[in-house]
Amino acid sequence: MAKTNIIPDKDALKRVGAQVRERIGNDPRAYKVETDKAEIYAFGDFLTGAECERLCLMIDLTAKPSTLHEEDYASGFRTSYSGDLDPYDPFVMGISRRIDDLLGMNPVCGEAIQGQRYLPGQQFKPHNDWFYTTEKYWELERKRGGQRCWTAMAFLNKLEEGGETHFTEVGIKIEPKPGVLLVWNNAKPDGTPNMDTMHAGTPVLKGSKYVITKWYRTRKWT
């Protein structure tokens, strides 16, 4: 009897994708990026100017060289600075809950908000946010909440030049605009990981770039 190719968390990714899709589809604030390759939405003025400034200061206090499962900082793949914001800080909790409510996600499925800072020349080369289940790290991530379903990323400041979010397979570059929240589904409607969500933080050429990112899992994140 032939073995079937089982995709971990496929049913959960399909279910959560449908729920969030319906919620965002009924939200008049949502702008849908015109593409058939991925589900990408933008929400303008999600954060106020004062909130963006406060988050930038918090990132400066927590930022350390970014790491990856597969690559280290010295490899040049991800050369930003990043750090998890205190999930028990009332201000951070408020921002986090607003993102949860926007997507209709169960708060327990959300990872801690991560702040990222890019200085001139720093970048994050093309990557997907979902986990490659054939890699060794998947066994750990499977126990920590499973596959990532949705990503929410907010821009906190205006750059002089560079630092766009480039969805390489879709063929669009999104310029950082303070207060804008970008969200996308890391899976296809059928629950399979979507390769077309490949994206990059292009090199900052002038100025500095600050963002916050929150990833959601299919189950409770631990």
VEXMARZA-789592 format. One record per residue (C-alpha): residue in three letters; chain; z, x, y. Coordinates in nm, 4 decimals, m for minus. Layout:
<rec kolmi="ALA" marti="A" c3="Z" c1="X" c2="Y"/>
...
***
This chain:
<rec kolmi="MET" marti="A" c3="0.0000" c1="0.0000" c2="0.0000"/>
<rec kolmi="ALA" marti="A" c3="m0.1038" c1="0.1485" c2="0.3355"/>
<rec kolmi="LYS" marti="A" c3="0.1677" c1="0.2294" c2="0.5865"/>
<rec kolmi="THR" marti="A" c3="0.1593" c1="0.0477" c2="0.9195"/>
<rec kolmi="ASN" marti="A" c3="0.2022" c1="0.2318" c2="1.2455"/>
<rec kolmi="ILE" marti="A" c3="0.5324" c1="0.0983" c2="1.3767"/>
<rec kolmi="ILE" marti="A" c3="0.5824" c1="0.1302" c2="1.7516"/>
<rec kolmi="PRO" marti="A" c3="0.9531" c1="0.1459" c2="1.8398"/>
<rec kolmi="ASP" marti="A" c3="1.0756" c1="m0.1316" c2="2.0722"/>
<rec kolmi="LYS" marti="A" c3="0.7305" c1="m0.2923" c2="2.0890"/>
<rec kolmi="ASP" marti="A" c3="0.8609" c1="m0.6500" c2="2.0683"/>
<rec kolmi="ALA" marti="A" c3="1.1271" c1="m0.5822" c2="2.3316"/>
<rec kolmi="LEU" marti="A" c3="0.8737" c1="m0.4187" c2="2.5637"/>
<rec kolmi="LYS" marti="A" c3="0.6452" c1="m0.7194" c2="2.5278"/>
<rec kolmi="ARG" marti="A" c3="0.9287" c1="m0.9649" c2="2.5936"/>
<rec kolmi="VAL" marti="A" c3="1.0746" c1="m0.7835" c2="2.8938"/>
<rec kolmi="GLY" marti="A" c3="0.7289" c1="m0.7239" c2="3.0356"/>
<rec kolmi="ALA" marti="A" c3="0.6526" c1="m1.0953" c2="3.0276"/>
<rec kolmi="GLN" marti="A" c3="0.9829" c1="m1.1865" c2="3.1911"/>
<rec kolmi="VAL" marti="A" c3="0.9489" c1="m0.9414" c2="3.4794"/>
<rec kolmi="ARG" marti="A" c3="0.5788" c1="m1.0221" c2="3.5224"/>
<rec kolmi="GLU" marti="A" c3="0.6585" c1="m1.3900" c2="3.5684"/>
<rec kolmi="ARG" marti="A" c3="0.9402" c1="m1.3209" c2="3.8134"/>
<rec kolmi="ILE" marti="A" c3="0.7358" c1="m1.0838" c2="4.0293"/>
<rec kolmi="GLY" marti="A" c3="0.4354" c1="m1.3129" c2="4.0093"/>
<rec kolmi="ASN" marti="A" c3="0.6402" c1="m1.5849" c2="4.1784"/>
<rec kolmi="ASP" marti="A" c3="0.7724" c1="m1.3528" c2="4.4500"/>
<rec kolmi="PRO" marti="A" c3="0.5733" c1="m1.3876" c2="4.7752"/>
<rec kolmi="ARG" marti="A" c3="0.6912" c1="m1.0422" c2="4.8861"/>
<rec kolmi="ALA" marti="A" c3="0.5122" c1="m0.8669" c2="4.6002"/>
<rec kolmi="TYR" marti="A" c3="0.1832" c1="m0.6872" c2="4.6580"/>
<rec kolmi="LYS" marti="A" c3="m0.0070" c1="m0.6215" c2="4.3354"/>
<rec kolmi="VAL" marti="A" c3="m0.2199" c1="m0.3097" c2="4.3176"/>
<rec kolmi="GLU" marti="A" c3="m0.5719" c1="m0.4143" c2="4.2233"/>
<rec kolmi="THR" marti="A" c3="m0.6330" c1="m0.2592" c2="3.8833"/>
<rec kolmi="ASP" marti="A" c3="m0.6699" c1="m0.3760" c2="3.5253"/>
<rec kolmi="LYS" marti="A" c3="m0.5249" c1="m0.0526" c2="3.3894"/>
<rec kolmi="ALA" marti="A" c3="m0.1583" c1="m0.1003" c2="3.4803"/>
<rec kolmi="GLU" marti="A" c3="0.0869" c1="m0.3441" c2="3.6365"/>
<rec kolmi="ILE" marti="A" c3="0.1906" c1="m0.1859" c2="3.9673"/>
<rec kolmi="TYR" marti="A" c3="0.3569" c1="m0.3735" c2="4.2539"/>
<rec kolmi="ALA" marti="A" c3="0.4839" c1="m0.2806" c2="4.5984"/>
<rec kolmi="PHE" marti="A" c3="0.7527" c1="m0.4444" c2="4.8116"/>
<rec kolmi="GLY" marti="A" c3="0.7527" c1="m0.3545" c2="5.1802"/>
<rec kolmi="ASP" marti="A" c3="1.0755" c1="m0.3195" c2="5.3797"/>
<rec kolmi="PHE" marti="A" c3="1.2915" c1="m0.3347" c2="5.0687"/>
<rec kolmi="LEU" marti="A" c3="1.5303" c1="m0.0866" c2="5.2319"/>
<rec kolmi="THR" marti="A" c3="1.6246" c1="m0.0702" c2="5.5979"/>
<rec kolmi="GLY" marti="A" c3="1.5916" c1="0.2450" c2="5.8051"/>
<rec kolmi="ALA" marti="A" c3="1.9689" c1="0.2918" c2="5.8062"/>
<rec kolmi="GLU" marti="A" c3="1.9841" c1="0.2547" c2="5.4271"/>
<rec kolmi="CYS" marti="A" c3="1.7066" c1="0.5112" c2="5.3844"/>
<rec kolmi="GLU" marti="A" c3="1.8859" c1="0.7615" c2="5.6079"/>
<rec kolmi="ARG" marti="A" c3="2.2127" c1="0.7160" c2="5.4220"/>
<rec kolmi="LEU" marti="A" c3="2.0435" c1="0.7627" c2="5.0849"/>
<rec kolmi="CYS" marti="A" c3="1.8743" c1="1.0839" c2="5.2067"/>
<rec kolmi="LEU" marti="A" c3="2.2143" c1="1.2260" c2="5.2995"/>
<rec kolmi="MET" marti="A" c3="2.3536" c1="1.1310" c2="4.9585"/>
<rec kolmi="ILE" marti="A" c3="2.0616" c1="1.3029" c2="4.7860"/>
<rec kolmi="ASP" marti="A" c3="2.1248" c1="1.6224" c2="4.9821"/>
<rec kolmi="LEU" marti="A" c3="2.4800" c1="1.6254" c2="4.8446"/>
<rec kolmi="THR" marti="A" c3="2.3791" c1="1.5776" c2="4.4792"/>
<rec kolmi="ALA" marti="A" c3="2.0394" c1="1.7460" c2="4.4463"/>
<rec kolmi="LYS" marti="A" c3="1.9972" c1="2.0242" c2="4.1925"/>
<rec kolmi="PRO" marti="A" c3="1.6809" c1="2.1696" c2="4.0336"/>
<rec kolmi="SER" marti="A" c3="1.5155" c1="1.8895" c2="3.8345"/>
<rec kolmi="THR" marti="A" c3="1.5010" c1="1.9100" c2="3.4563"/>
<rec kolmi="LEU" marti="A" c3="1.2913" c1="1.7558" c2="3.1797"/>
<rec kolmi="HIS" marti="A" c3="1.3231" c1="1.7182" c2="2.8052"/>
<rec kolmi="GLU" marti="A" c3="1.0104" c1="1.9240" c2="2.7462"/>
<rec kolmi="GLU" marti="A" c3="0.9950" c1="2.1601" c2="3.0438"/>
<rec kolmi="ASP" marti="A" c3="1.2422" c1="2.3520" c2="3.2562"/>
<rec kolmi="TYR" marti="A" c3="1.2357" c1="2.4077" c2="3.6314"/>
<rec kolmi="ALA" marti="A" c3="1.0854" c1="2.7533" c2="3.5992"/>
<rec kolmi="SER" marti="A" c3="0.7738" c1="2.6136" c2="3.4307"/>
<rec kolmi="GLY" marti="A" c3="0.6534" c1="2.4658" c2="3.7586"/>
<rec kolmi="PHE" marti="A" c3="0.5866" c1="2.1243" c2="3.6029"/>
<rec kolmi="ARG" marti="A" c3="0.8607" c1="1.9558" c2="3.8061"/>
<rec kolmi="THR" marti="A" c3="0.9821" c1="2.1587" c2="4.1008"/>
<rec kolmi="SER" marti="A" c3="1.1754" c1="1.8968" c2="4.2951"/>
<rec kolmi="TYR" marti="A" c3="1.5518" c1="1.8720" c2="4.3330"/>
<rec kolmi="SER" marti="A" c3="1.7262" c1="1.5664" c2="4.1925"/>
<rec kolmi="GLY" marti="A" c3="2.0616" c1="1.4167" c2="4.1016"/>
<rec kolmi="ASP" marti="A" c3="2.2155" c1="1.0886" c2="3.9902"/>
<rec kolmi="LEU" marti="A" c3="2.3849" c1="0.8969" c2="4.2682"/>
<rec kolmi="ASP" marti="A" c3="2.7429" c1="0.7826" c2="4.2063"/>
<rec kolmi="PRO" marti="A" c3="2.6998" c1="0.4486" c2="4.0221"/>
<rec kolmi="TYR" marti="A" c3="3.0472" c1="0.3387" c2="4.1333"/>
<rec kolmi="ASP" marti="A" c3="2.9849" c1="0.3946" c2="4.5030"/>
<rec kolmi="PRO" marti="A" c3="2.9797" c1="0.0437" c2="4.6609"/>
<rec kolmi="PHE" marti="A" c3="2.6719" c1="0.1226" c2="4.8685"/>
<rec kolmi="VAL" marti="A" c3="2.4791" c1="0.2535" c2="4.5664"/>
<rec kolmi="MET" marti="A" c3="2.5963" c1="m0.0429" c2="4.3580"/>
<rec kolmi="GLY" marti="A" c3="2.4559" c1="m0.2795" c2="4.6194"/>
<rec kolmi="ILE" marti="A" c3="2.1143" c1="m0.1113" c2="4.6214"/>
<rec kolmi="SER" marti="A" c3="2.1082" c1="m0.1014" c2="4.2421"/>
<rec kolmi="ARG" marti="A" c3="2.1929" c1="m0.4698" c2="4.2118"/>
<rec kolmi="ARG" marti="A" c3="1.9181" c1="m0.5652" c2="4.4559"/>
<rec kolmi="ILE" marti="A" c3="1.6642" c1="m0.3871" c2="4.2387"/>
<rec kolmi="ASP" marti="A" c3="1.8067" c1="m0.5599" c2="3.9294"/>
<rec kolmi="ASP" marti="A" c3="1.7772" c1="m0.8987" c2="4.0976"/>
<rec kolmi="LEU" marti="A" c3="1.4252" c1="m0.8321" c2="4.2218"/>
<rec kolmi="LEU" marti="A" c3="1.3020" c1="m0.7629" c2="3.8684"/>
<rec kolmi="GLY" marti="A" c3="1.5379" c1="m1.0048" c2="3.6966"/>
<rec kolmi="MET" marti="A" c3="1.6635" c1="m0.7224" c2="3.4770"/>
<rec kolmi="ASN" marti="A" c3="2.0009" c1="m0.7186" c2="3.3048"/>
<rec kolmi="PRO" marti="A" c3="2.2064" c1="m0.4581" c2="3.4971"/>
<rec kolmi="VAL" marti="A" c3="2.3315" c1="m0.2983" c2="3.1734"/>
<rec kolmi="CYS" marti="A" c3="1.9744" c1="m0.1926" c2="3.0904"/>
<rec kolmi="GLY" marti="A" c3="1.9336" c1="0.0096" c2="3.4089"/>
<rec kolmi="GLU" marti="A" c3="1.9899" c1="0.3834" c2="3.4232"/>
<rec kolmi="ALA" marti="A" c3="2.1843" c1="0.5345" c2="3.7109"/>
<rec kolmi="ILE" marti="A" c3="1.9799" c1="0.5630" c2="4.0278"/>
<rec kolmi="GLN" marti="A" c3="1.8382" c1="0.9125" c2="4.0615"/>
<rec kolmi="GLY" marti="A" c3="1.7669" c1="1.0673" c2="4.4008"/>
<rec kolmi="GLN" marti="A" c3="1.4855" c1="1.3196" c2="4.4376"/>
<rec kolmi="ARG" marti="A" c3="1.3978" c1="1.5626" c2="4.7153"/>
<rec kolmi="TYR" marti="A" c3="1.0708" c1="1.7528" c2="4.7487"/>
<rec kolmi="LEU" marti="A" c3="1.0346" c1="2.0382" c2="4.9959"/>
<rec kolmi="PRO" marti="A" c3="0.7029" c1="2.2007" c2="5.0983"/>
<rec kolmi="GLY" marti="A" c3="0.5093" c1="2.3124" c2="4.7917"/>
<rec kolmi="GLN" marti="A" c3="0.7238" c1="2.1153" c2="4.5467"/>
<rec kolmi="GLN" marti="A" c3="0.5677" c1="1.8612" c2="4.3116"/>
<rec kolmi="PHE" marti="A" c3="0.5915" c1="1.6702" c2="3.9848"/>
<rec kolmi="LYS" marti="A" c3="0.2755" c1="1.7124" c2="3.7787"/>
<rec kolmi="PRO" marti="A" c3="0.1142" c1="1.4135" c2="3.5950"/>
<rec kolmi="HIS" marti="A" c3="0.3526" c1="1.2495" c2="3.3499"/>
<rec kolmi="ASN" marti="A" c3="0.4548" c1="0.9173" c2="3.1993"/>
<rec kolmi="ASP" marti="A" c3="0.8032" c1="0.7721" c2="3.2387"/>
<rec kolmi="TRP" marti="A" c3="0.8168" c1="0.6304" c2="2.8873"/>
<rec kolmi="PHE" marti="A" c3="0.9432" c1="0.8433" c2="2.6009"/>
<rec kolmi="TYR" marti="A" c3="0.7160" c1="1.0000" c2="2.3425"/>
<rec kolmi="THR" marti="A" c3="0.8741" c1="0.8748" c2="2.0206"/>
<rec kolmi="THR" marti="A" c3="0.7296" c1="1.1599" c2="1.8131"/>
<rec kolmi="GLU" marti="A" c3="0.9343" c1="1.4158" c2="2.0074"/>
<rec kolmi="LYS" marti="A" c3="1.2768" c1="1.5375" c2="1.8974"/>
<rec kolmi="TYR" marti="A" c3="1.4499" c1="1.3966" c2="2.2052"/>
<rec kolmi="TRP" marti="A" c3="1.3574" c1="1.0406" c2="2.1026"/>
<rec kolmi="GLU" marti="A" c3="1.6385" c1="1.0211" c2="1.8478"/>
<rec kolmi="LEU" marti="A" c3="1.8890" c1="1.0706" c2="2.1304"/>
<rec kolmi="GLU" marti="A" c3="1.7131" c1="0.8339" c2="2.3718"/>
<rec kolmi="ARG" marti="A" c3="1.6777" c1="0.5685" c2="2.1017"/>
<rec kolmi="LYS" marti="A" c3="2.0567" c1="0.5598" c2="2.0762"/>
<rec kolmi="ARG" marti="A" c3="2.1030" c1="0.5640" c2="2.4545"/>
<rec kolmi="GLY" marti="A" c3="1.9129" c1="0.2411" c2="2.5159"/>
<rec kolmi="GLY" marti="A" c3="1.5695" c1="0.2800" c2="2.3663"/>
<rec kolmi="GLN" marti="A" c3="1.2354" c1="0.2939" c2="2.5377"/>
<rec kolmi="ARG" marti="A" c3="1.1892" c1="0.2741" c2="2.9147"/>
<rec kolmi="CYS" marti="A" c3="1.0201" c1="m0.0476" c2="3.0188"/>
<rec kolmi="TRP" marti="A" c3="1.0025" c1="m0.0714" c2="3.4000"/>
<rec kolmi="THR" marti="A" c3="1.0288" c1="0.1895" c2="3.6755"/>
<rec kolmi="ALA" marti="A" c3="1.1432" c1="0.1180" c2="4.0315"/>
<rec kolmi="MET" marti="A" c3="1.0956" c1="0.3869" c2="4.2965"/>
<rec kolmi="ALA" marti="A" c3="1.1712" c1="0.3613" c2="4.6687"/>
<rec kolmi="PHE" marti="A" c3="1.0376" c1="0.5891" c2="4.9412"/>
<rec kolmi="LEU" marti="A" c3="1.2986" c1="0.6932" c2="5.1962"/>
<rec kolmi="ASN" marti="A" c3="1.1163" c1="0.8873" c2="5.4659"/>
<rec kolmi="LYS" marti="A" c3="0.7797" c1="0.9539" c2="5.6253"/>
<rec kolmi="LEU" marti="A" c3="0.6055" c1="1.2803" c2="5.5462"/>
<rec kolmi="GLU" marti="A" c3="0.3891" c1="1.4869" c2="5.7744"/>
<rec kolmi="GLU" marti="A" c3="0.1416" c1="1.5670" c2="5.4979"/>
<rec kolmi="GLY" marti="A" c3="0.1133" c1="1.5401" c2="5.1171"/>
<rec kolmi="GLY" marti="A" c3="0.3654" c1="1.3997" c2="4.8712"/>
<rec kolmi="GLU" marti="A" c3="0.1662" c1="1.0957" c2="4.7599"/>
<rec kolmi="THR" marti="A" c3="0.2380" c1="0.9194" c2="4.4315"/>
<rec kolmi="HIS" marti="A" c3="m0.0877" c1="0.9648" c2="4.2424"/>
<rec kolmi="PHE" marti="A" c3="m0.1622" c1="0.7324" c2="3.9515"/>
<rec kolmi="THR" marti="A" c3="m0.4178" c1="0.9637" c2="3.7976"/>
<rec kolmi="GLU" marti="A" c3="m0.5734" c1="0.7223" c2="3.5459"/>
<rec kolmi="VAL" marti="A" c3="m0.5836" c1="0.4292" c2="3.7865"/>
<rec kolmi="GLY" marti="A" c3="m0.7292" c1="0.6510" c2="4.0563"/>
<rec kolmi="ILE" marti="A" c3="m0.5031" c1="0.5638" c2="4.3484"/>
<rec kolmi="LYS" marti="A" c3="m0.2730" c1="0.7638" c2="4.5731"/>
<rec kolmi="ILE" marti="A" c3="0.0164" c1="0.5831" c2="4.7403"/>
<rec kolmi="GLU" marti="A" c3="0.1402" c1="0.7327" c2="5.0646"/>
<rec kolmi="PRO" marti="A" c3="0.5185" c1="0.7425" c2="5.1063"/>
<rec kolmi="LYS" marti="A" c3="0.6345" c1="0.4801" c2="5.3567"/>
<rec kolmi="PRO" marti="A" c3="1.0069" c1="0.4452" c2="5.4311"/>
<rec kolmi="GLY" marti="A" c3="1.1668" c1="0.1398" c2="5.2751"/>
<rec kolmi="VAL" marti="A" c3="0.8823" c1="0.0554" c2="5.0359"/>
<rec kolmi="LEU" marti="A" c3="0.9790" c1="m0.0110" c2="4.6740"/>
<rec kolmi="LEU" marti="A" c3="0.7163" c1="0.0605" c2="4.4101"/>
<rec kolmi="VAL" marti="A" c3="0.7609" c1="m0.0905" c2="4.0627"/>
<rec kolmi="TRP" marti="A" c3="0.5494" c1="m0.0662" c2="3.7499"/>
<rec kolmi="ASN" marti="A" c3="0.5491" c1="m0.1648" c2="3.3859"/>
<rec kolmi="ASN" marti="A" c3="0.5428" c1="0.1392" c2="3.1577"/>
<rec kolmi="ALA" marti="A" c3="0.4007" c1="m0.0734" c2="2.8748"/>
<rec kolmi="LYS" marti="A" c3="0.0960" c1="m0.2896" c2="2.8241"/>
<rec kolmi="PRO" marti="A" c3="0.1374" c1="m0.6683" c2="2.7900"/>
<rec kolmi="ASP" marti="A" c3="0.1317" c1="m0.6297" c2="2.4097"/>
<rec kolmi="GLY" marti="A" c3="0.4333" c1="m0.3937" c2="2.4213"/>
<rec kolmi="THR" marti="A" c3="0.2557" c1="m0.0655" c2="2.3522"/>
<rec kolmi="PRO" marti="A" c3="0.3190" c1="0.2294" c2="2.5880"/>
<rec kolmi="ASN" marti="A" c3="0.0591" c1="0.2381" c2="2.8641"/>
<rec kolmi="MET" marti="A" c3="m0.1074" c1="0.5781" c2="2.8996"/>
<rec kolmi="ASP" marti="A" c3="m0.2638" c1="0.4611" c2="3.2255"/>
<rec kolmi="THR" marti="A" c3="0.0757" c1="0.4737" c2="3.3995"/>
<rec kolmi="MET" marti="A" c3="0.0338" c1="0.8513" c2="3.4140"/>
<rec kolmi="HIS" marti="A" c3="0.1389" c1="0.9545" c2="3.7643"/>
<rec kolmi="ALA" marti="A" c3="0.2243" c1="1.2592" c2="3.9713"/>
<rec kolmi="GLY" marti="A" c3="0.4214" c1="1.3480" c2="4.2800"/>
<rec kolmi="THR" marti="A" c3="0.1586" c1="1.5498" c2="4.4631"/>
<rec kolmi="PRO" marti="A" c3="0.2692" c1="1.8672" c2="4.6414"/>
<rec kolmi="VAL" marti="A" c3="0.4429" c1="1.8216" c2="4.9736"/>
<rec kolmi="LEU" marti="A" c3="0.2414" c1="2.0099" c2="5.2365"/>
<rec kolmi="LYS" marti="A" c3="0.4474" c1="1.9486" c2="5.5499"/>
<rec kolmi="GLY" marti="A" c3="0.7957" c1="1.8054" c2="5.5859"/>
<rec kolmi="SER" marti="A" c3="1.0186" c1="1.6858" c2="5.3021"/>
<rec kolmi="LYS" marti="A" c3="1.0064" c1="1.3868" c2="5.0709"/>
<rec kolmi="TYR" marti="A" c3="1.3006" c1="1.1748" c2="4.9598"/>
<rec kolmi="VAL" marti="A" c3="1.2869" c1="0.8994" c2="4.6972"/>
<rec kolmi="ILE" marti="A" c3="1.5192" c1="0.7127" c2="4.4652"/>
<rec kolmi="THR" marti="A" c3="1.4183" c1="0.6052" c2="4.1160"/>
<rec kolmi="LYS" marti="A" c3="1.5720" c1="0.3622" c2="3.8705"/>
<rec kolmi="TRP" marti="A" c3="1.4461" c1="0.3333" c2="3.5143"/>
<rec kolmi="TYR" marti="A" c3="1.5161" c1="0.0423" c2="3.2830"/>
<rec kolmi="ARG" marti="A" c3="1.5572" c1="0.0486" c2="2.9049"/>
<rec kolmi="THR" marti="A" c3="1.4889" c1="m0.2205" c2="2.6487"/>
<rec kolmi="ARG" marti="A" c3="1.8582" c1="m0.2257" c2="2.5544"/>
<rec kolmi="LYS" marti="A" c3="2.1922" c1="m0.1339" c2="2.7092"/>
<rec kolmi="TRP" marti="A" c3="2.1800" c1="0.2133" c2="2.8612"/>
<rec kolmi="THR" marti="A" c3="2.4673" c1="0.4429" c2="2.7663"/>
***
